[in-house]
Amino acid sequence: MIQAEKPTDCKEDTGIWRDLRKFLLINLAIALVLQVIFCPICFLSLKDLKGLLPDFIFSFCVSMALSFGGSRVQEYWDVRISWVHEPVKRLLATAATYMVYAFMVSFIIVFCYAWIEWRFPSDQIPWRGILKFTLTPMTIALVFMAIFTSRSWLIEWRKSAIEAEQLRSEKLASQYQSLKDQLNPHFLFNSLNALSNLVYEDADRSAAFIQKLSKIYRYVLDVQQEELVELDRELDFARNFLELQKIRFEENLNFKVDVPDCKGCFLPPLSLQLLLENAIKHNIASQENPLFIFIFQKGDELWVSNTFQPKTSQNEPSTGVGLENIRSRYRILSDQMPEIFQSEHEFLVKLPLLKVNV
């Protein structure tokens, strides 16, 4: 067991040393940039470069102390005050903590540097000069604070945005699944209700109805878990569904499907079923007033039209699914919404045809 743990320890050690090397290299680069800013002409001769060594070491120590402290301050407040929920409080807490830390550390480093350079006795410490010299690393600390604060805020904002998007996606997926779960019992309820009326009228027609229903219900089960289905599959289902209803209504129901090009177009599954059921359920279909349903494509829309001849009394109770289910699923899947038009003799629903980006 001990031997098995050694490779893990080695990997952890490698990661620590890699981070340490990265930390040192970054601060060496910062110290070099500071020297270029404060004394660019010092890089013109070898003698001046040698004279820069103490200042370079000072800048390197200041940079390491300030960057190390900045990351620790951000880590401390990250788990206590959120940038997203309390941004002002977080900014004040971070700024106050870091500037106090930066002043203390800068003062100590400046004091040590001044003592090494000037060798002043303990009773003649130049406090005013040390405090004045401390202003330079404090200016650098302000830059560090801006960098660390911006980085911390962006990281937390990005994390919050990702979490919010994940929650939104999960919520939408749950809502969409709930809407699809309504379709199966809705279809079965209406079909059995129609069959119960037909079985008393004609045994042969009811038997044909059951056989056709079993094939159609297989499609309902197949698309139950899909978000979108190809338009040609949905149209095939619509034809089968209307043929099923023809067994029941005979010449009292007529339909036409005219969609010449349906490649690359999609619909939410069973959208047509809901519209066709509503048309048959809420309108008169008789010899005197036959019901006509017309499905055709116009541009990027599928139009589903039926003659508007509403029943004066409803024998079948409404389940409240229908059009609202279609609207809700379009709302989740797309920014396009179905349009509904009603005139004196026609009821029309325009379904946007959706495209899938591959």
C-alpha positions as CSV (number, residue, x, y, z in Angstrom):
1,M,0.0,0.0,0.0
2,I,2.9,2.4,0.8
3,Q,4.5,1.7,-2.6
4,A,1.2,2.4,-4.4
5,E,1.0,5.9,-2.8
6,K,4.5,7.0,-3.8
7,P,3.6,7.9,-7.4
8,T,0.8,10.2,-6.2
9,D,3.1,11.9,-3.8
10,C,5.6,12.4,-6.6
11,K,3.0,14.0,-8.8
12,E,1.9,16.3,-5.9
13,D,5.5,17.3,-5.3
14,T,6.0,18.0,-9.0
15,G,2.9,20.2,-9.1
16,I,4.1,22.2,-6.1
17,W,7.6,22.7,-7.6
18,R,6.0,23.7,-10.9
19,D,3.8,26.3,-9.3
20,L,6.8,27.6,-7.3
21,R,9.0,27.9,-10.4
22,K,6.1,29.8,-12.1
23,F,5.7,32.1,-9.1
24,L,9.4,32.9,-9.0
25,L,9.7,33.5,-12.8
26,I,6.7,35.8,-12.8
27,N,8.1,37.9,-10.0
28,L,11.6,38.0,-11.5
29,A,10.0,39.4,-14.7
30,I,8.0,41.9,-12.6
31,A,11.2,43.0,-10.8
32,L,13.0,43.4,-14.1
33,V,10.1,45.5,-15.6
34,L,10.2,47.7,-12.5
35,Q,13.9,48.3,-12.9
36,V,13.4,49.3,-16.5
37,I,10.6,51.7,-15.5
38,F,12.5,53.4,-12.7
39,C,16.0,53.4,-14.3
40,P,16.0,52.7,-18.1
41,I,19.5,54.2,-18.6
42,C,21.0,51.8,-16.1
43,F,20.8,49.1,-18.7
44,L,23.2,50.9,-21.0
45,S,26.4,49.8,-19.3
46,L,27.7,46.8,-17.4
47,K,28.8,49.0,-14.5
48,D,25.3,50.4,-14.1
49,L,23.8,46.9,-14.4
50,K,26.0,45.7,-11.5
51,G,24.8,48.7,-9.5
52,L,21.2,47.7,-10.1
53,L,21.6,44.4,-8.3
54,P,20.5,45.6,-4.8
55,D,17.6,47.5,-6.2
56,F,16.7,44.4,-8.3
57,I,16.7,42.2,-5.2
58,F,14.6,44.8,-3.4
59,S,12.1,44.9,-6.2
60,F,12.0,41.1,-6.4
61,C,11.3,40.8,-2.6
62,V,8.6,43.5,-2.8
63,S,7.0,41.8,-5.8
64,M,7.0,38.3,-4.2
65,A,5.6,39.6,-0.9
66,L,2.8,41.7,-2.5
67,S,1.8,39.0,-5.0
68,F,1.8,36.2,-2.4
69,G,-0.2,38.4,0.0
70,G,-2.6,39.4,-2.7
71,S,-3.5,35.8,-3.6
72,R,-3.9,34.9,0.0
73,V,-6.2,37.8,0.7
74,Q,-8.3,36.9,-2.3
75,E,-8.5,33.3,-1.2
76,Y,-9.5,34.3,2.3
77,W,-12.4,36.5,1.2
78,D,-13.5,34.2,-1.7
79,V,-15.1,31.8,0.8
80,R,-16.6,34.6,3.0
81,I,-18.0,37.4,0.8
82,S,-19.3,36.9,-2.7
83,W,-18.5,39.3,-5.5
84,V,-21.8,38.5,-7.1
85,H,-24.1,39.0,-4.0
86,E,-22.1,41.7,-2.0
87,P,-19.8,43.4,-4.5
88,V,-19.3,46.7,-2.5
89,K,-18.7,44.9,0.8
90,R,-16.3,42.5,-0.9
91,L,-14.4,45.4,-2.6
92,L,-14.0,47.3,0.7
93,A,-13.0,44.3,2.7
94,T,-10.4,43.2,0.0
95,A,-9.0,46.7,-0.4
96,A,-8.7,47.4,3.4
97,T,-7.1,44.0,4.2
98,Y,-4.7,44.0,1.3
99,M,-3.5,47.6,1.8
100,V,-2.9,47.1,5.5
101,Y,-0.9,43.9,4.6
102,A,0.9,45.7,1.8
103,F,1.9,48.6,4.1
104,M,3.2,46.4,6.8
105,V,5.2,44.2,4.5
106,S,6.5,47.1,2.4
107,F,7.6,48.9,5.6
108,I,9.5,45.9,6.8
109,I,11.2,45.3,3.5
110,V,12.1,49.0,3.1
111,F,13.4,49.1,6.7
112,C,15.6,46.0,6.1
113,Y,16.8,47.4,2.8
114,A,17.6,50.9,4.3
115,W,19.4,49.3,7.2
116,I,21.6,47.2,4.9
117,E,22.4,50.2,2.7
118,W,22.9,52.9,5.4
119,R,23.8,50.9,8.5
120,F,22.2,53.5,10.8
121,P,22.4,53.0,14.6
122,S,19.3,51.9,16.5
123,D,18.9,55.4,18.1
124,Q,19.0,57.2,14.7
125,I,16.4,55.4,12.6
126,P,15.2,57.6,9.8
127,W,11.6,56.9,10.2
128,R,10.4,59.7,7.9
129,G,12.7,58.6,5.1
130,I,11.6,55.0,5.5
131,L,7.9,56.0,5.4
132,K,8.5,58.1,2.3
133,F,10.4,55.3,0.6
134,T,7.5,53.0,1.5
135,L,5.2,55.0,-0.9
136,T,6.9,53.3,-3.9
137,P,6.0,49.7,-3.0
138,M,2.6,50.9,-1.9
139,T,2.0,52.3,-5.4
140,I,3.0,48.9,-6.8
141,A,0.6,47.4,-4.3
142,L,-2.3,49.4,-5.7
143,V,-1.5,47.9,-9.2
144,F,-1.3,44.4,-7.7
145,M,-4.6,44.9,-5.9
146,A,-6.3,46.0,-9.1
147,I,-5.0,42.9,-10.9
148,F,-6.0,40.5,-8.2
149,T,-9.3,42.1,-7.6
150,S,-10.2,42.1,-11.3
151,R,-9.1,38.5,-11.6
152,S,-11.0,37.3,-8.6
153,W,-14.2,39.1,-9.7
154,L,-14.0,37.7,-13.3
155,I,-13.4,34.2,-12.0
156,E,-16.4,34.3,-9.6
157,W,-18.6,36.0,-12.2
158,R,-17.7,33.4,-14.8
159,K,-18.3,30.6,-12.3
160,S,-21.6,32.1,-11.3
161,A,-22.6,32.5,-15.0
162,I,-21.7,28.9,-15.8
163,E,-23.7,27.7,-12.8
164,A,-26.7,29.8,-13.7
165,E,-26.6,28.5,-17.3
166,Q,-26.4,24.9,-16.0
167,L,-29.3,25.5,-13.7
168,R,-31.3,27.1,-16.5
169,S,-30.5,24.2,-18.9
170,E,-31.5,21.7,-16.2
171,K,-34.7,23.6,-15.5
172,L,-35.6,23.8,-19.2
173,A,-34.9,20.2,-19.7
174,S,-37.1,19.3,-16.8
175,Q,-39.9,21.5,-18.1
176,Y,-39.6,20.1,-21.6
177,Q,-39.7,16.6,-20.3
178,S,-42.8,17.4,-18.2
179,L,-44.5,18.8,-21.3
180,K,-43.7,15.7,-23.4
181,D,-44.9,13.5,-20.6
182,Q,-48.3,15.1,-21.1
183,L,-48.6,13.9,-24.7
184,N,-48.7,10.2,-24.1
185,P,-51.7,10.1,-21.7
186,H,-53.4,12.9,-23.7
187,F,-53.2,10.9,-26.9
188,L,-54.3,7.7,-25.2
189,F,-57.2,9.4,-23.5
190,N,-58.6,10.9,-26.7
191,S,-58.1,7.7,-28.7
192,L,-59.8,5.5,-26.1
193,N,-62.6,8.1,-25.8
194,A,-63.1,7.9,-29.6
195,L,-63.0,4.1,-29.6
196,S,-65.6,3.9,-26.8
197,N,-68.0,5.8,-29.0
198,L,-67.2,3.7,-32.1
199,V,-67.4,0.3,-30.6
200,Y,-71.2,0.6,-30.0
201,E,-71.7,1.7,-33.6
202,D,-69.7,-0.8,-35.8
203,A,-67.6,-3.7,-34.6
204,D,-65.7,-4.1,-37.8
205,R,-64.8,-0.4,-37.9
206,S,-63.7,-0.5,-34.2
207,A,-61.5,-3.5,-35.0
208,A,-59.8,-1.6,-37.8
209,F,-59.5,1.4,-35.6
210,I,-57.7,-0.7,-32.9
211,Q,-55.2,-2.1,-35.5
212,K,-54.5,1.3,-36.9
213,L,-54.2,2.8,-33.4
214,S,-51.5,0.2,-32.3
215,K,-49.3,1.3,-35.2
216,I,-49.8,5.0,-34.5
217,Y,-49.2,4.5,-30.8
218,R,-45.8,2.9,-31.6
219,Y,-44.7,6.2,-33.2
220,V,-45.9,8.1,-30.1
221,L,-43.7,5.9,-27.9
222,D,-40.7,6.2,-30.3
223,V,-40.7,10.0,-30.2
224,Q,-41.6,10.4,-26.6
225,Q,-37.9,11.1,-25.6
226,E,-37.0,13.2,-28.6
227,E,-36.8,17.0,-28.5
228,L,-37.4,17.4,-32.2
229,V,-38.5,15.1,-35.1
230,E,-38.0,15.4,-38.8
231,L,-41.0,17.0,-40.6
232,D,-41.4,14.0,-42.9
233,R,-41.8,11.6,-40.0
234,E,-44.4,14.0,-38.4
235,L,-46.3,14.3,-41.7
236,D,-46.4,10.5,-42.0
237,F,-47.8,10.3,-38.6
238,A,-50.4,13.0,-39.4
239,R,-51.5,11.0,-42.5
240,N,-51.9,7.8,-40.4
241,F,-53.7,9.7,-37.7
242,L,-56.1,11.2,-40.1
243,E,-56.7,7.9,-41.8
244,L,-57.4,6.5,-38.4
245,Q,-60.0,9.2,-37.8
246,K,-61.5,8.5,-41.3
247,I,-62.4,5.0,-40.0
248,R,-64.5,6.7,-37.4
249,F,-65.9,9.6,-39.4
250,E,-65.8,8.3,-42.9
251,E,-66.9,11.0,-45.4
252,N,-67.6,13.4,-42.7
253,L,-63.9,14.1,-42.5
254,N,-61.6,15.0,-45.4
255,F,-58.0,16.1,-45.4
256,K,-55.1,17.0,-47.7
257,V,-51.4,17.1,-47.0
258,D,-49.4,19.2,-49.5
259,V,-45.7,19.6,-48.4
260,P,-43.4,19.1,-51.4
261,D,-40.1,19.7,-49.6
262,C,-39.6,18.8,-46.0
263,K,-35.9,17.9,-45.8
264,G,-33.9,19.5,-43.0
265,C,-37.0,20.8,-41.2
266,F,-38.0,19.7,-37.7
267,L,-41.0,20.1,-35.3
268,P,-41.6,19.3,-31.7
269,P,-42.9,15.7,-31.6
270,L,-46.6,15.2,-31.9
271,S,-47.3,18.9,-32.5
272,L,-49.6,17.9,-35.5
273,Q,-51.4,15.3,-33.4
274,L,-52.4,18.0,-30.9
275,L,-53.7,20.3,-33.6
276,L,-55.5,17.6,-35.4
277,E,-57.1,16.3,-32.2
278,N,-58.3,19.8,-31.4
279,A,-59.7,20.3,-34.8
280,I,-61.7,17.1,-34.7
281,K,-62.7,17.4,-31.0
282,H,-64.0,21.0,-31.2
283,N,-65.6,21.1,-34.6
284,I,-68.7,19.6,-36.2
285,A,-68.0,16.7,-38.7
286,S,-71.2,15.6,-40.3
287,Q,-72.7,14.9,-43.7
288,E,-74.2,18.4,-43.8
289,N,-71.0,20.0,-42.6
290,P,-68.0,17.8,-43.3
291,L,-64.8,18.8,-41.6
292,F,-61.9,19.6,-43.9
293,I,-58.2,19.7,-42.7
294,F,-55.5,21.1,-44.9
295,I,-51.7,20.8,-44.0
296,F,-49.3,22.7,-46.3
297,Q,-46.0,24.4,-46.2
298,K,-45.5,28.1,-46.8
299,G,-41.9,29.4,-46.6
300,D,-40.4,28.4,-43.3
301,E,-43.8,27.6,-41.7
302,L,-46.2,24.7,-41.7
303,W,-49.8,25.8,-41.9
304,V,-52.5,23.6,-40.4
305,S,-55.9,24.8,-41.4
306,N,-59.4,23.4,-40.7
307,T,-62.9,24.6,-41.4
308,F,-64.2,26.5,-38.4
309,Q,-67.6,25.1,-37.4
310,P,-67.5,24.8,-33.6
311,K,-69.7,22.4,-31.7
312,T,-72.5,24.0,-29.7
313,S,-72.0,21.6,-26.9
314,Q,-68.9,19.7,-25.8
315,N,-69.5,16.0,-25.0
316,E,-65.8,15.4,-24.4
317,P,-64.1,17.1,-21.5
318,S,-61.1,19.3,-22.3
319,T,-57.7,18.2,-20.9
320,G,-56.2,21.7,-21.3
321,V,-53.1,20.5,-23.1
322,G,-53.4,21.3,-26.9
323,L,-52.1,24.7,-28.0
324,E,-50.6,25.7,-24.7
325,N,-48.4,22.6,-24.8
326,I,-47.1,23.5,-28.3
327,R,-46.5,27.1,-27.3
328,S,-44.5,26.0,-24.2
329,R,-42.3,23.6,-26.1
330,Y,-41.6,26.2,-28.8
331,R,-40.8,28.7,-26.1
332,I,-38.1,26.4,-24.7
333,L,-36.6,25.3,-28.0
334,S,-36.7,28.5,-30.1
335,D,-37.3,32.2,-30.2
336,Q,-40.0,31.5,-32.8
337,M,-43.6,31.0,-31.7
338,P,-46.7,29.5,-33.4
339,E,-49.2,32.0,-34.7
340,I,-53.0,31.3,-34.4
341,F,-55.6,32.9,-36.7
342,Q,-59.4,32.5,-36.6
343,S,-61.9,33.8,-39.1
344,E,-65.5,33.2,-39.6
345,H,-64.9,30.0,-41.6
346,E,-61.3,29.0,-40.9
347,F,-59.1,28.2,-37.9
348,L,-55.4,28.4,-38.8
349,V,-52.2,27.6,-36.9
350,K,-48.8,28.5,-38.4
351,L,-46.0,26.3,-36.9
352,P,-42.4,27.6,-37.5
353,L,-40.2,24.9,-39.1
354,L,-37.1,24.6,-37.0
355,K,-33.5,24.0,-38.2
356,V,-30.9,21.9,-36.5
357,N,-27.3,23.2,-36.6
358,V,-25.0,20.2,-37.2
